[in-house]
């Protein structure tokens, strides 16, 4: 909750918007799914998700992380 953290989050939000705009301009919005994650929130978690499991099961994960 510091000024530096708010500045960092603002910069990240601008990057997200830039990326989303590029996807839309490329005409890929309908086939694009965004998964936004963070591991630096420093809060107690109550739900833990493993997106690689779903991606692997659907044949969408390739490489070393596929196992």
HTML snippet that shows the backbone in 3Dmol.js (N, CA, C, O; Angstrom):
<script src="https://3Dmol.org/build/3Dmol-min.js"></script>
<div id="view" style="width:600px;height:400px;position:relative"></div>
<script>
const pdb = `
ATOM      1  N   UNK A   1       0.820  -1.199   0.000  1.00  0.00           N
ATOM      2  CA  UNK A   1       0.000   0.000   0.000  1.00  0.00           C
ATOM      3  C   UNK A   1       0.864   1.263   0.000  1.00  0.00           C
ATOM      4  O   UNK A   1       0.470   2.290   0.553  1.00  0.00           O
ATOM      5  N   UNK A   2       2.031   1.182  -0.616  1.00  0.00           N
ATOM      6  CA  UNK A   2       2.928   2.342  -0.673  1.00  0.00           C
ATOM      7  C   UNK A   2       2.752   3.074  -2.002  1.00  0.00           C
ATOM      8  O   UNK A   2       2.209   2.514  -2.955  1.00  0.00           O
ATOM      9  N   UNK A   3       3.211   4.324  -2.065  1.00  0.00           N
ATOM     10  CA  UNK A   3       3.152   5.043  -3.351  1.00  0.00           C
ATOM     11  C   UNK A   3       3.883   4.287  -4.469  1.00  0.00           C
ATOM     12  O   UNK A   3       3.426   4.275  -5.611  1.00  0.00           O
ATOM     13  N   UNK A   4       5.009   3.664  -4.140  1.00  0.00           N
ATOM     14  CA  UNK A   4       5.748   2.916  -5.166  1.00  0.00           C
ATOM     15  C   UNK A   4       4.934   1.728  -5.673  1.00  0.00           C
ATOM     16  O   UNK A   4       4.951   1.437  -6.869  1.00  0.00           O
ATOM     17  N   UNK A   5       4.222   1.038  -4.781  1.00  0.00           N
ATOM     18  CA  UNK A   5       3.431  -0.107  -5.229  1.00  0.00           C
ATOM     19  C   UNK A   5       2.267   0.341  -6.104  1.00  0.00           C
ATOM     20  O   UNK A   5       1.924  -0.332  -7.076  1.00  0.00           O
ATOM     21  N   UNK A   6       1.655   1.481  -5.761  1.00  0.00           N
ATOM     22  CA  UNK A   6       0.565   1.993  -6.595  1.00  0.00           C
ATOM     23  C   UNK A   6       1.084   2.400  -7.974  1.00  0.00           C
ATOM     24  O   UNK A   6       0.409   2.185  -8.980  1.00  0.00           O
ATOM     25  N   UNK A   7       2.282   2.988  -8.022  1.00  0.00           N
ATOM     26  CA  UNK A   7       2.885   3.353  -9.305  1.00  0.00           C
ATOM     27  C   UNK A   7       3.154   2.098 -10.135  1.00  0.00           C
ATOM     28  O   UNK A   7       2.878   2.064 -11.334  1.00  0.00           O
ATOM     29  N   UNK A   8       3.699   1.065  -9.480  1.00  0.00           N
ATOM     30  CA  UNK A   8       3.959  -0.191 -10.179  1.00  0.00           C
ATOM     31  C   UNK A   8       2.697  -0.814 -10.734  1.00  0.00           C
ATOM     32  O   UNK A   8       2.681  -1.280 -11.873  1.00  0.00           O
ATOM     33  N   UNK A   9       1.637  -0.826  -9.939  1.00  0.00           N
ATOM     34  CA  UNK A   9       0.371  -1.395 -10.394  1.00  0.00           C
ATOM     35  C   UNK A   9      -0.211  -0.589 -11.553  1.00  0.00           C
ATOM     36  O   UNK A   9      -0.781  -1.155 -12.485  1.00  0.00           O
ATOM     37  N   UNK A  10      -0.066   0.724 -11.491  1.00  0.00           N
ATOM     38  CA  UNK A  10      -0.552   1.572 -12.581  1.00  0.00           C
ATOM     39  C   UNK A  10       0.189   1.263 -13.875  1.00  0.00           C
ATOM     40  O   UNK A  10      -0.422   1.176 -14.940  1.00  0.00           O
ATOM     41  N   UNK A  11       1.512   1.097 -13.783  1.00  0.00           N
ATOM     42  CA  UNK A  11       2.296   0.749 -14.975  1.00  0.00           C
ATOM     43  C   UNK A  11       1.880  -0.604 -15.535  1.00  0.00           C
ATOM     44  O   UNK A  11       1.763  -0.766 -16.750  1.00  0.00           O
ATOM     45  N   UNK A  12       1.657  -1.572 -14.656  1.00  0.00           N
ATOM     46  CA  UNK A  12       1.214  -2.891 -15.114  1.00  0.00           C
ATOM     47  C   UNK A  12      -0.155  -2.819 -15.777  1.00  0.00           C
ATOM     48  O   UNK A  12      -0.403  -3.508 -16.767  1.00  0.00           O
ATOM     49  N   UNK A  13      -1.040  -1.993 -15.240  1.00  0.00           N
ATOM     50  CA  UNK A  13      -2.365  -1.853 -15.834  1.00  0.00           C
ATOM     51  C   UNK A  13      -2.267  -1.256 -17.233  1.00  0.00           C
ATOM     52  O   UNK A  13      -3.001  -1.661 -18.135  1.00  0.00           O
ATOM     53  N   UNK A  14      -1.360  -0.293 -17.417  1.00  0.00           N
ATOM     54  CA  UNK A  14      -1.155   0.274 -18.755  1.00  0.00           C
ATOM     55  C   UNK A  14      -0.625  -0.779 -19.722  1.00  0.00           C
ATOM     56  O   UNK A  14      -1.033  -0.813 -20.883  1.00  0.00           O
ATOM     57  N   UNK A  15       0.277  -1.635 -19.255  1.00  0.00           N
ATOM     58  CA  UNK A  15       0.798  -2.720 -20.099  1.00  0.00           C
ATOM     59  C   UNK A  15      -0.317  -3.681 -20.494  1.00  0.00           C
ATOM     60  O   UNK A  15      -0.389  -4.117 -21.643  1.00  0.00           O
ATOM     61  N   UNK A  16      -1.186  -4.008 -19.541  1.00  0.00           N
ATOM     62  CA  UNK A  16      -2.314  -4.891 -19.826  1.00  0.00           C
ATOM     63  C   UNK A  16      -3.204  -4.270 -20.894  1.00  0.00           C
ATOM     64  O   UNK A  16      -3.626  -4.949 -21.830  1.00  0.00           O
ATOM     65  N   UNK A  17      -3.488  -2.987 -20.754  1.00  0.00           N
ATOM     66  CA  UNK A  17      -4.336  -2.315 -21.732  1.00  0.00           C
ATOM     67  C   UNK A  17      -3.681  -2.300 -23.107  1.00  0.00           C
ATOM     68  O   UNK A  17      -4.358  -2.509 -24.114  1.00  0.00           O
ATOM     69  N   UNK A  18      -2.384  -2.058 -23.162  1.00  0.00           N
ATOM     70  CA  UNK A  18      -1.654  -2.066 -24.437  1.00  0.00           C
ATOM     71  C   UNK A  18      -1.754  -3.437 -25.100  1.00  0.00           C
ATOM     72  O   UNK A  18      -1.989  -3.537 -26.305  1.00  0.00           O
ATOM     73  N   UNK A  19      -1.576  -4.482 -24.312  1.00  0.00           N
ATOM     74  CA  UNK A  19      -1.652  -5.845 -24.846  1.00  0.00           C
ATOM     75  C   UNK A  19      -3.062  -6.154 -25.358  1.00  0.00           C
ATOM     76  O   UNK A  19      -3.225  -6.679 -26.459  1.00  0.00           O
ATOM     77  N   UNK A  20      -4.075  -5.828 -24.559  1.00  0.00           N
ATOM     78  CA  UNK A  20      -5.464  -6.098 -24.966  1.00  0.00           C
ATOM     79  C   UNK A  20      -5.816  -5.336 -26.240  1.00  0.00           C
ATOM     80  O   UNK A  20      -6.494  -5.871 -27.117  1.00  0.00           O
ATOM     81  N   UNK A  21      -5.360  -4.092 -26.347  1.00  0.00           N
ATOM     82  CA  UNK A  21      -5.621  -3.307 -27.556  1.00  0.00           C
ATOM     83  C   UNK A  21      -4.964  -3.946 -28.777  1.00  0.00           C
ATOM     84  O   UNK A  21      -5.557  -3.972 -29.855  1.00  0.00           O
ATOM     85  N   UNK A  22      -3.748  -4.460 -28.617  1.00  0.00           N
ATOM     86  CA  UNK A  22      -3.050  -5.103 -29.736  1.00  0.00           C
ATOM     87  C   UNK A  22      -3.781  -6.363 -30.182  1.00  0.00           C
ATOM     88  O   UNK A  22      -3.893  -6.622 -31.380  1.00  0.00           O
ATOM     89  N   UNK A  23      -4.277  -7.141 -29.237  1.00  0.00           N
ATOM     90  CA  UNK A  23      -5.031  -8.350 -29.572  1.00  0.00           C
ATOM     91  C   UNK A  23      -6.300  -7.975 -30.331  1.00  0.00           C
ATOM     92  O   UNK A  23      -6.660  -8.626 -31.312  1.00  0.00           O
ATOM     93  N   UNK A  24      -6.968  -6.930 -29.875  1.00  0.00           N
ATOM     94  CA  UNK A  24      -8.200  -6.488 -30.551  1.00  0.00           C
ATOM     95  C   UNK A  24      -7.891  -5.996 -31.966  1.00  0.00           C
ATOM     96  O   UNK A  24      -8.602  -6.345 -32.908  1.00  0.00           O
ATOM     97  N   UNK A  25      -6.845  -5.194 -32.125  1.00  0.00           N
ATOM     98  CA  UNK A  25      -6.477  -4.701 -33.467  1.00  0.00           C
ATOM     99  C   UNK A  25      -6.109  -5.841 -34.409  1.00  0.00           C
ATOM    100  O   UNK A  25      -6.344  -5.752 -35.614  1.00  0.00           O
ATOM    101  N   UNK A  26      -5.536  -6.906 -33.867  1.00  0.00           N
ATOM    102  CA  UNK A  26      -5.158  -8.056 -34.691  1.00  0.00           C
ATOM    103  C   UNK A  26      -6.356  -8.934 -35.030  1.00  0.00           C
ATOM    104  O   UNK A  26      -6.228  -9.891 -35.794  1.00  0.00           O
ATOM    105  N   UNK A  27      -7.526  -8.613 -34.464  1.00  0.00           N
ATOM    106  CA  UNK A  27      -8.723  -9.401 -34.742  1.00  0.00           C
ATOM    107  C   UNK A  27      -8.742 -10.737 -34.019  1.00  0.00           C
ATOM    108  O   UNK A  27      -9.390 -11.678 -34.476  1.00  0.00           O
ATOM    109  N   UNK A  28      -8.043 -10.831 -32.903  1.00  0.00           N
ATOM    110  CA  UNK A  28      -7.939 -12.102 -32.186  1.00  0.00           C
ATOM    111  C   UNK A  28      -8.733 -12.144 -30.882  1.00  0.00           C
ATOM    112  O   UNK A  28      -8.595 -13.091 -30.108  1.00  0.00           O
ATOM    113  N   UNK A  29      -9.550 -11.147 -30.634  1.00  0.00           N
ATOM    114  CA  UNK A  29     -10.283 -11.076 -29.361  1.00  0.00           C
ATOM    115  C   UNK A  29     -11.173 -12.288 -29.124  1.00  0.00           C
ATOM    116  O   UNK A  29     -11.245 -12.789 -28.002  1.00  0.00           O
ATOM    117  N   UNK A  30     -11.847 -12.761 -30.157  1.00  0.00           N
ATOM    118  CA  UNK A  30     -12.803 -13.864 -29.987  1.00  0.00           C
ATOM    119  C   UNK A  30     -12.122 -15.170 -29.599  1.00  0.00           C
ATOM    120  O   UNK A  30     -12.741 -16.017 -28.954  1.00  0.00           O
ATOM    121  N   UNK A  31     -10.860 -15.350 -29.978  1.00  0.00           N
ATOM    122  CA  UNK A  31     -10.183 -16.605 -29.649  1.00  0.00           C
ATOM    123  C   UNK A  31      -9.068 -16.404 -28.613  1.00  0.00           C
ATOM    124  O   UNK A  31      -8.155 -17.224 -28.518  1.00  0.00           O
ATOM    125  N   UNK A  32      -9.142 -15.323 -27.844  1.00  0.00           N
ATOM    126  CA  UNK A  32      -8.127 -15.025 -26.834  1.00  0.00           C
ATOM    127  C   UNK A  32      -8.722 -15.109 -25.439  1.00  0.00           C
ATOM    128  O   UNK A  32      -9.793 -14.566 -25.168  1.00  0.00           O
ATOM    129  N   UNK A  33      -8.010 -15.798 -24.562  1.00  0.00           N
ATOM    130  CA  UNK A  33      -8.380 -15.866 -23.155  1.00  0.00           C
ATOM    131  C   UNK A  33      -7.224 -15.303 -22.346  1.00  0.00           C
ATOM    132  O   UNK A  33      -6.071 -15.675 -22.561  1.00  0.00           O
ATOM    133  N   UNK A  34      -7.525 -14.420 -21.430  1.00  0.00           N
ATOM    134  CA  UNK A  34      -6.499 -13.840 -20.570  1.00  0.00           C
ATOM    135  C   UNK A  34      -6.563 -14.498 -19.201  1.00  0.00           C
ATOM    136  O   UNK A  34      -7.639 -14.663 -18.627  1.00  0.00           O
ATOM    137  N   UNK A  35      -5.413 -14.865 -18.695  1.00  0.00           N
ATOM    138  CA  UNK A  35      -5.297 -15.356 -17.330  1.00  0.00           C
ATOM    139  C   UNK A  35      -4.280 -14.452 -16.644  1.00  0.00           C
ATOM    140  O   UNK A  35      -3.087 -14.496 -16.947  1.00  0.00           O
ATOM    141  N   UNK A  36      -4.760 -13.646 -15.731  1.00  0.00           N
ATOM    142  CA  UNK A  36      -3.894 -12.690 -15.041  1.00  0.00           C
ATOM    143  C   UNK A  36      -3.645 -13.213 -13.639  1.00  0.00           C
ATOM    144  O   UNK A  36      -4.576 -13.441 -12.867  1.00  0.00           O
ATOM    145  N   UNK A  37      -2.381 -13.397 -13.325  1.00  0.00           N
ATOM    146  CA  UNK A  37      -2.008 -13.962 -12.033  1.00  0.00           C
ATOM    147  C   UNK A  37      -0.968 -13.085 -11.361  1.00  0.00           C
ATOM    148  O   UNK A  37      -0.310 -12.267 -12.004  1.00  0.00           O
ATOM    149  N   UNK A  38      -0.834 -13.266 -10.083  1.00  0.00           N
ATOM    150  CA  UNK A  38       0.175 -12.545  -9.317  1.00  0.00           C
ATOM    151  C   UNK A  38       0.673 -13.448  -8.206  1.00  0.00           C
ATOM    152  O   UNK A  38      -0.102 -14.196  -7.610  1.00  0.00           O
ATOM    153  N   UNK A  39       1.950 -13.378  -7.931  1.00  0.00           N
ATOM    154  CA  UNK A  39       2.474 -14.136  -6.797  1.00  0.00           C
ATOM    155  C   UNK A  39       3.130 -13.214  -5.779  1.00  0.00           C
ATOM    156  O   UNK A  39       3.889 -13.668  -4.923  1.00  0.00           O
ATOM    157  N   UNK A  40       2.841 -11.939  -5.870  1.00  0.00           N
ATOM    158  CA  UNK A  40       3.449 -10.986  -4.947  1.00  0.00           C
ATOM    159  C   UNK A  40       2.411 -10.157  -4.209  1.00  0.00           C
ATOM    160  O   UNK A  40       2.672  -9.004  -3.865  1.00  0.00           O
ATOM    161  N   UNK A  41       1.257 -10.718  -3.965  1.00  0.00           N
ATOM    162  CA  UNK A  41       0.215  -9.981  -3.263  1.00  0.00           C
ATOM    163  C   UNK A  41       0.402  -9.941  -1.765  1.00  0.00           C
ATOM    164  O   UNK A  41      -0.158  -9.073  -1.096  1.00  0.00           O
ATOM    165  N   UNK A  42       1.184 -10.867  -1.220  1.00  0.00           N
ATOM    166  CA  UNK A  42       1.468 -10.924   0.202  1.00  0.00           C
ATOM    167  C   UNK A  42       0.199 -10.994   1.042  1.00  0.00           C
ATOM    168  O   UNK A  42       0.108 -10.362   2.094  1.00  0.00           O
ATOM    169  N   UNK A  43      -0.750 -11.741   0.587  1.00  0.00           N
ATOM    170  CA  UNK A  43      -1.980 -11.975   1.329  1.00  0.00           C
ATOM    171  C   UNK A  43      -2.166 -13.471   1.506  1.00  0.00           C
ATOM    172  O   UNK A  43      -1.639 -14.272   0.734  1.00  0.00           O
ATOM    173  N   UNK A  44      -2.907 -13.828   2.510  1.00  0.00           N
ATOM    174  CA  UNK A  44      -3.211 -15.232   2.732  1.00  0.00           C
ATOM    175  C   UNK A  44      -4.129 -15.715   1.623  1.00  0.00           C
ATOM    176  O   UNK A  44      -5.111 -15.048   1.296  1.00  0.00           O
ATOM    177  N   UNK A  45      -3.822 -16.865   1.043  1.00  0.00           N
ATOM    178  CA  UNK A  45      -4.656 -17.399  -0.024  1.00  0.00           C
ATOM    179  C   UNK A  45      -5.700 -18.349   0.543  1.00  0.00           C
ATOM    180  O   UNK A  45      -5.469 -19.032   1.541  1.00  0.00           O
ATOM    181  N   UNK A  46      -6.845 -18.378  -0.110  1.00  0.00           N
ATOM    182  CA  UNK A  46      -7.897 -19.307   0.307  1.00  0.00           C
ATOM    183  C   UNK A  46      -8.217 -20.302  -0.803  1.00  0.00           C
ATOM    184  O   UNK A  46      -8.795 -21.357  -0.546  1.00  0.00           O
ATOM    185  N   UNK A  47      -7.844 -19.968  -2.033  1.00  0.00           N
ATOM    186  CA  UNK A  47      -8.072 -20.843  -3.179  1.00  0.00           C
ATOM    187  C   UNK A  47      -6.780 -20.907  -3.981  1.00  0.00           C
ATOM    188  O   UNK A  47      -6.160 -19.881  -4.263  1.00  0.00           O
ATOM    189  N   UNK A  48      -6.391 -22.086  -4.335  1.00  0.00           N
ATOM    190  CA  UNK A  48      -5.193 -22.269  -5.143  1.00  0.00           C
ATOM    191  C   UNK A  48      -5.600 -22.948  -6.448  1.00  0.00           C
ATOM    192  O   UNK A  48      -6.238 -24.001  -6.434  1.00  0.00           O
ATOM    193  N   UNK A  49      -5.230 -22.346  -7.569  1.00  0.00           N
ATOM    194  CA  UNK A  49      -5.565 -22.929  -8.863  1.00  0.00           C
ATOM    195  C   UNK A  49      -4.279 -23.375  -9.558  1.00  0.00           C
ATOM    196  O   UNK A  49      -3.199 -22.838  -9.313  1.00  0.00           O
ATOM    197  N   UNK A  50      -4.423 -24.360 -10.421  1.00  0.00           N
ATOM    198  CA  UNK A  50      -3.299 -24.895 -11.187  1.00  0.00           C
ATOM    199  C   UNK A  50      -3.690 -24.878 -12.664  1.00  0.00           C
ATOM    200  O   UNK A  50      -4.138 -25.897 -13.189  1.00  0.00           O
ATOM    201  N   UNK A  51      -3.528 -23.732 -13.347  1.00  0.00           N
ATOM    202  CA  UNK A  51      -3.967 -23.638 -14.738  1.00  0.00           C
ATOM    203  C   UNK A  51      -3.265 -24.616 -15.664  1.00  0.00           C
ATOM    204  O   UNK A  51      -3.835 -25.004 -16.683  1.00  0.00           O
ATOM    205  N   UNK A  52      -2.037 -25.029 -15.338  1.00  0.00           N
ATOM    206  CA  UNK A  52      -1.332 -25.971 -16.217  1.00  0.00           C
ATOM    207  C   UNK A  52      -2.046 -27.311 -16.313  1.00  0.00           C
ATOM    208  O   UNK A  52      -1.943 -27.993 -17.332  1.00  0.00           O
ATOM    209  N   UNK A  53      -2.769 -27.698 -15.268  1.00  0.00           N
ATOM    210  CA  UNK A  53      -3.512 -28.967 -15.299  1.00  0.00           C
ATOM    211  C   UNK A  53      -4.567 -28.915 -16.405  1.00  0.00           C
ATOM    212  O   UNK A  53      -4.659 -29.826 -17.228  1.00  0.00           O
ATOM    213  N   UNK A  54      -5.358 -27.843 -16.416  1.00  0.00           N
ATOM    214  CA  UNK A  54      -6.402 -27.693 -17.433  1.00  0.00           C
ATOM    215  C   UNK A  54      -5.776 -27.583 -18.826  1.00  0.00           C
ATOM    216  O   UNK A  54      -6.237 -28.222 -19.772  1.00  0.00           O
ATOM    217  N   UNK A  55      -4.724 -26.769 -18.944  1.00  0.00           N
ATOM    218  CA  UNK A  55      -4.090 -26.592 -20.248  1.00  0.00           C
ATOM    219  C   UNK A  55      -3.512 -27.902 -20.768  1.00  0.00           C
ATOM    220  O   UNK A  55      -3.627 -28.200 -21.957  1.00  0.00           O
ATOM    221  N   UNK A  56      -2.890 -28.687 -19.891  1.00  0.00           N
ATOM    222  CA  UNK A  56      -2.333 -29.989 -20.291  1.00  0.00           C
ATOM    223  C   UNK A  56      -3.455 -30.935 -20.716  1.00  0.00           C
ATOM    224  O   UNK A  56      -3.348 -31.610 -21.739  1.00  0.00           O
ATOM    225  N   UNK A  57      -4.541 -30.984 -19.918  1.00  0.00           N
ATOM    226  CA  UNK A  57      -5.655 -31.879 -20.231  1.00  0.00           C
ATOM    227  C   UNK A  57      -6.302 -31.560 -21.573  1.00  0.00           C
ATOM    228  O   UNK A  57      -6.839 -32.450 -22.234  1.00  0.00           O
ATOM    229  N   UNK A  58      -6.253 -30.288 -21.977  1.00  0.00           N
ATOM    230  CA  UNK A  58      -6.850 -29.875 -23.248  1.00  0.00           C
ATOM    231  C   UNK A  58      -5.840 -29.926 -24.393  1.00  0.00           C
ATOM    232  O   UNK A  58      -6.152 -29.546 -25.522  1.00  0.00           O
ATOM    233  N   UNK A  59      -4.622 -30.401 -24.094  1.00  0.00           N
ATOM    234  CA  UNK A  59      -3.593 -30.498 -25.129  1.00  0.00           C
ATOM    235  C   UNK A  59      -3.014 -29.156 -25.540  1.00  0.00           C
ATOM    236  O   UNK A  59      -2.448 -29.030 -26.626  1.00  0.00           O
ATOM    237  N   UNK A  60      -3.150 -28.148 -24.680  1.00  0.00           N
ATOM    238  CA  UNK A  60      -2.691 -26.803 -25.009  1.00  0.00           C
ATOM    239  C   UNK A  60      -1.351 -26.452 -24.382  1.00  0.00           C
ATOM    240  O   UNK A  60      -0.814 -25.372 -24.629  1.00  0.00           O
ATOM    241  N   UNK A  61      -0.813 -27.342 -23.584  1.00  0.00           N
ATOM    242  CA  UNK A  61       0.454 -27.068 -22.917  1.00  0.00           C
ATOM    243  C   UNK A  61       1.521 -27.962 -23.517  1.00  0.00           C
ATOM    244  O   UNK A  61       1.373 -29.184 -23.561  1.00  0.00           O
ATOM    245  N   UNK A  62       2.570 -27.357 -23.968  1.00  0.00           N
ATOM    246  CA  UNK A  62       3.660 -28.093 -24.607  1.00  0.00           C
ATOM    247  C   UNK A  62       4.937 -27.882 -23.814  1.00  0.00           C
ATOM    248  O   UNK A  62       5.050 -26.915 -23.060  1.00  0.00           O
ATOM    249  N   UNK A  63       5.883 -28.764 -23.975  1.00  0.00           N
ATOM    250  CA  UNK A  63       7.205 -28.578 -23.374  1.00  0.00           C
ATOM    251  C   UNK A  63       7.322 -29.212 -22.006  1.00  0.00           C
ATOM    252  O   UNK A  63       6.542 -30.091 -21.637  1.00  0.00           O
ATOM    253  N   UNK A  64       8.327 -28.741 -21.249  1.00  0.00           N
ATOM    254  CA  UNK A  64       8.663 -29.329 -19.954  1.00  0.00           C
ATOM    255  C   UNK A  64       7.529 -29.235 -18.956  1.00  0.00           C
ATOM    256  O   UNK A  64       7.388 -30.125 -18.117  1.00  0.00           O
ATOM    257  N   UNK A  65       6.709 -28.185 -19.014  1.00  0.00           N
ATOM    258  CA  UNK A  65       5.609 -28.007 -18.053  1.00  0.00           C
ATOM    259  C   UNK A  65       4.426 -28.913 -18.341  1.00  0.00           C
ATOM    260  O   UNK A  65       3.474 -28.935 -17.560  1.00  0.00           O
ATOM    261  N   UNK A  66       4.454 -29.656 -19.428  1.00  0.00           N
ATOM    262  CA  UNK A  66       3.313 -30.484 -19.808  1.00  0.00           C
ATOM    263  C   UNK A  66       3.156 -31.721 -18.960  1.00  0.00           C
ATOM    264  O   UNK A  66       2.084 -32.327 -18.962  1.00  0.00           O
ATOM    265  N   UNK A  67       4.182 -32.119 -18.235  1.00  0.00           N
ATOM    266  CA  UNK A  67       4.084 -33.340 -17.440  1.00  0.00           C
ATOM    267  C   UNK A  67       3.671 -33.059 -16.018  1.00  0.00           C
ATOM    268  O   UNK A  67       3.543 -33.985 -15.218  1.00  0.00           O
TER     269      UNK A  67
END
`;
const viewer = $3Dmol.createViewer("view");
viewer.addModel(pdb, "pdb");
viewer.setStyle({}, {cartoon: {color: "spectrum"}});
viewer.zoomTo();
viewer.render();
</script>
